[in-house]
Amino acid sequence: MFWSRVLFSRNSCNSNYEKKGIFPTFGPDNGDLHAGSLGFTDARLLLFPVKSVQGVFAWITCPFVLERFRNDLKLAKKGEPSVLNNLDNIEYTVPSSSGLIVKDNRIILEEYLFKITPDENCTKLCQWLAENILPDNAEYKFWRGKMTKDVVVLSNTDFRDFVTLSTEVIARTKIDSKTGTVDKNVGGLWYEEYLPSDSILYALVLATPIFSKDTGMFSNEGRVMTFFEKGLPRVIQIGGNATLGKGLVHTKILKDSGNGGKNNGRQ
C-alpha cells in the first residue's frame, strides 16, 4: 500500500488535498486515527501470451479462468456480461476470424499442435474483452483488433501447463564492483521468474466505510473511489526490479456496465 500512497501523493502537495483525498484513501500519517478505506485483491491472470506459428503470439485462457472472472465481476457488482454465461462448450475454440490457424483448423502454440473450432460464442467473448479490457484510445487500436481474433480457449489442464512452463525465467549473478568477479556474500547464481510481456491481469479495488476510534464509522467510500479513478495513472510500476524495467503495467478501470457506465463507488 505504501507505493500506492506515494504514487497518488505526487499529484499534489496541498494539505487540503491530502485530508480530502490521500488520508481517507490510504490512511492518515497518524495510523491510530483510522485505517485507509481502499483495498486491493491479488491480481489474477486472465489472458496469457504464448508463441504461435501464425500471428506471432496468441493469448490463451480456459473455462476455469473465465468462470472465476465472471464470479469476480458479480462480486464487484459490475454486471454479468452475457458472453460469460455460456462457457459449457468453449474449450478448444477460437474466434471465427482467427489469424492463428495454420491449416485444417489446427494451430501451433510453442511446439504443440491443437485442433480447434472457430466458434461464435468465442467471437463474442473476444469482442467484449477487446472493448472492455483494453484502453479505448487510438494507440491501442491494433491490440484491440488482435484481441478480437487471436485468443484461444484451451482446456484447464493445457492452460495450467503453459502458465507453468512458459513463464520468463532469468538467471542472474551479482558482480563485486571492486573485483569484477561474483560477489561471494550473495552467491554465484539465482533465478527470477516473470510473467511475459502482454499478460492480461485483473484485480478488484475495494472501498469500505472508514472507522475512526474518535467518531465511529462514517461512510466515505464513494468519494474514495472517485479519487482513485481520477488519480490512477495510465502506467504504473508494481513489484521489485524497477531499475531493470520490470513490473510496468498499463491500467484501465472497468466501469459498471449495468449502471450507465458509472462506478458504484464501492468496488
C-alpha positions in Angstrom: 0.0 0.0 0.0 3.0 2.3 0.6 3.8 2.6 -3.1 0.1 3.5 -3.8 0.2 6.3 -1.3 3.4 7.7 -2.7 2.1 7.4 -6.3 -1.0 9.4 -5.6 0.8 11.9 -3.3 2.8 13.1 -6.3 -0.3 14.6 -7.8 -0.3 17.4 -5.1 1.4 18.6 -2.0 -1.6 20.6 -0.9 -2.6 19.8 2.7 -6.3 20.1 1.9 -5.9 17.7 -0.9 -4.2 15.2 1.5 -7.1 15.5 4.0 -9.8 15.0 1.4 -8.1 12.5 -0.8 -4.9 10.8 0.5 -5.9 10.4 4.1 -9.3 8.8 3.6 -8.0 6.6 0.9 -4.7 5.3 2.4 -5.0 6.5 6.0 -3.6 9.5 7.8 0.1 9.9 8.9 -1.0 9.0 12.4 -2.2 5.5 11.7 -4.0 5.3 15.1 -6.8 7.7 13.9 -8.3 5.3 11.3 -7.3 2.9 8.6 -7.4 3.7 4.9 -10.6 2.9 3.0 -9.0 1.5 -0.1 -8.0 -2.2 -0.5 -6.8 -4.4 -3.4 -7.2 -8.1 -4.1 -4.4 -10.1 -5.6 -4.1 -9.6 -9.4 -5.4 -12.7 -11.3 -4.3 -13.9 -14.6 -6.9 -13.6 -17.4 -5.0 -14.0 -20.7 -1.6 -15.5 -21.0 0.6 -14.9 -24.2 2.3 -17.8 -25.8 4.3 -18.0 -29.1 2.3 -19.0 -32.1 3.4 -20.1 -35.6 0.8 -17.8 -37.0 0.2 -14.3 -35.6 3.4 -14.1 -33.6 1.7 -14.9 -30.3 -1.7 -15.8 -29.0 -3.5 -15.1 -25.8 -4.7 -18.2 -24.1 -7.3 -18.7 -21.4 -9.5 -21.5 -20.1 -13.0 -22.2 -18.8 -11.9 -22.1 -15.1 -10.3 -18.7 -15.5 -13.3 -17.3 -17.4 -15.7 -18.6 -14.7 -13.6 -17.1 -11.9 -13.5 -13.8 -13.8 -17.3 -13.9 -14.2 -17.7 -14.5 -10.5 -15.4 -11.7 -9.6 -17.4 -9.3 -11.8 -20.5 -10.3 -9.9 -18.7 -9.8 -6.6 -17.7 -6.3 -7.7 -21.2 -5.6 -8.8 -20.0 -4.8 -12.3 -22.8 -6.7 -14.0 -22.6 -10.1 -15.6 -21.8 -9.9 -19.3 -24.0 -12.3 -21.3 -20.9 -13.5 -23.2 -19.6 -15.1 -20.0 -22.9 -17.0 -19.3 -22.3 -19.8 -21.8 -19.0 -21.5 -21.2 -20.1 -25.1 -21.5 -18.6 -26.0 -24.9 -15.9 -23.3 -25.2 -12.8 -25.5 -24.8 -10.5 -25.5 -27.8 -12.3 -22.7 -29.6 -11.1 -19.5 -31.3 -13.0 -16.5 -32.8 -14.4 -17.0 -36.3 -11.9 -14.6 -37.8 -8.9 -16.1 -36.0 -5.5 -15.4 -37.5 -3.8 -18.3 -35.7 -5.0 -21.2 -37.9 -2.2 -22.9 -39.8 -4.3 -25.5 -41.7 -7.4 -27.6 -41.3 -8.5 -25.8 -38.1 -5.1 -26.5 -36.4 -2.9 -24.1 -34.6 0.6 -24.4 -33.2 1.4 -22.9 -29.9 5.0 -23.2 -28.8 5.8 -26.7 -30.2 2.3 -28.1 -29.6 -0.4 -28.8 -32.2 -4.0 -28.2 -31.3 -7.2 -28.9 -33.2 -9.6 -26.1 -32.6 -13.1 -25.0 -33.7 -14.0 -21.4 -34.8 -16.9 -20.5 -32.5 -19.4 -17.7 -32.4 -19.6 -17.6 -28.6 -15.8 -17.3 -28.5 -16.0 -14.5 -31.1 -18.5 -12.5 -28.9 -16.3 -13.1 -25.9 -13.2 -11.8 -27.5 -15.1 -8.7 -28.8 -16.3 -8.0 -25.3 -12.8 -8.4 -23.9 -11.2 -6.1 -26.5 -13.9 -3.4 -25.8 -13.7 -3.6 -22.0 -10.2 -4.8 -21.1 -8.0 -2.6 -23.3 -7.9 1.2 -23.3 -10.2 2.7 -25.9 -7.7 5.3 -27.3 -6.2 5.2 -30.8 -2.8 3.8 -29.8 -4.5 0.5 -28.7 -6.4 0.1 -32.0 -4.0 -2.7 -33.2 -4.2 -4.5 -29.9 -8.0 -4.4 -29.7 -8.1 -5.8 -33.2 -5.6 -8.6 -32.3 -7.7 -9.5 -29.2 -10.8 -10.0 -31.2 -9.2 -12.7 -33.3 -6.1 -14.1 -31.5 -7.4 -15.5 -28.3 -7.6 -19.3 -27.8 -9.7 -21.0 -25.1 -7.8 -24.2 -24.1 -8.7 -26.8 -21.5 -7.9 -26.1 -17.9 -5.0 -28.6 -17.9 -3.4 -27.2 -21.1 -3.7 -23.6 -19.7 -2.0 -24.7 -16.4 0.8 -26.4 -18.3 1.6 -23.3 -20.4 1.5 -21.0 -17.4 3.8 -23.3 -15.5 6.3 -24.0 -18.3 6.2 -20.8 -20.4 7.0 -18.0 -18.0 10.1 -15.9 -18.4 13.0 -17.4 -16.2 16.1 -15.3 -15.9 19.4 -16.4 -14.4 21.3 -13.6 -12.6 24.5 -13.1 -10.7 25.8 -10.2 -8.6 29.2 -8.9 -9.5 31.5 -7.3 -6.9 32.3 -3.9 -8.3 35.8 -3.9 -6.8 37.0 -7.3 -8.1 34.8 -7.8 -11.2 34.0 -11.3 -10.0 31.0 -12.9 -8.4 30.0 -11.4 -5.1 30.8 -14.1 -2.5 28.4 -12.7 0.0 25.4 -13.0 -2.2 26.2 -16.2 -4.0 27.0 -17.2 -7.5 23.7 -17.7 -9.2 19.9 -17.2 -8.7 16.8 -17.3 -10.8 13.9 -14.9 -11.2 10.6 -15.7 -12.8 8.4 -13.2 -14.6 5.1 -13.2 -16.5 5.8 -12.5 -20.1 5.0 -9.1 -21.6 1.4 -8.6 -22.8 0.0 -10.7 -20.0 -3.5 -9.5 -19.0 -4.4 -9.5 -15.3 -7.2 -8.0 -13.3 -7.8 -7.2 -9.6 -10.7 -5.8 -7.6 -10.3 -2.4 -5.9 -12.5 -2.2 -2.8 -13.5 0.8 -0.8 -15.1 0.4 2.6 -16.5 2.8 5.2 -13.9 4.3 7.5 -14.0 3.5 11.2 -12.5 6.1 13.5 -11.9 5.5 17.2 -13.0 9.1 17.9 -16.0 9.5 15.6 -17.1 5.9 14.9 -17.9 4.7 11.4 -18.6 7.2 8.7 -19.2 6.4 5.0 -16.7 7.9 2.6 -16.3 5.1 0.1 -17.9 6.9 -2.8 -15.5 9.8 -2.6 -12.6 7.5 -2.2 -13.4 5.6 -5.4 -13.8 8.8 -7.3 -10.4 10.0 -6.0 -8.9 6.7 -7.0 -10.3 6.8 -10.5 -9.2 10.3 -11.2 -5.7 9.8 -9.7 -4.8 6.4 -11.2 -2.0 6.9 -13.8 -2.2 5.1 -17.1 1.1 3.4 -16.5 2.4 2.2 -13.1 5.2 0.1 -11.8 4.4 -2.8 -9.5 6.9 -5.0 -7.6 10.6 -5.1 -7.4 13.4 -4.6 -10.0 12.1 -1.3 -11.3 15.6 -0.4 -12.4 15.6 -3.4 -14.7 12.3 -2.3 -16.3 10.2 -4.9 -14.7 6.7 -4.5 -13.4 5.5 -1.8 -15.8 1.7 -2.1 -16.1 -0.9 -0.3 -18.2 -4.1 0.3 -16.3 -7.8 0.5 -17.1 -10.7 0.7 -14.7 -13.7 -1.4 -15.8 -16.8 0.6 -15.4 -20.1 -0.7 -14.2 -21.9 -1.8 -17.4 -25.2 -2.1 -15.5 -25.3 1.4 -14.1 -24.9 3.7 -17.1 -21.1 3.1 -17.3 -20.6 4.6 -13.8 -18.7 3.1 -10.9 -21.0 2.3 -8.0 -18.5 3.9 -5.6 -17.8 0.7 -3.6 -15.8 -1.7 -5.8 
